[in-house]
Amino acid sequence: MKKLFTMLMLAVMSFGALTTYALPQTKKDGTADKRYKANKADKTKLKKDGTPDKRYKAAKPAAAPAKKKA
């Protein structure tokens, strides 16, 4: 009986852990909750006028590969 109870408790706890991480991390008003790492990854930072802010690496264009002289 003790083993059955233990197995049942493990099953309930693992199901609860799976459902917690599967849900999207949003607040009651529907906006992303910034306490979670996945919601902090905003790679496109914009200035007030809507253009990309070039101070951030993600907004800068990729560097062209260096050409070798023959």
Buried (B, 14 or more C-beta within 10 A) or exposed (E): EEEEEEEEEEEEEEEEEEEEEEEEBEEEEEEBEEEEEEBEEEEEEEEEEEEBEEEEEEBEEEEEEEEEEE
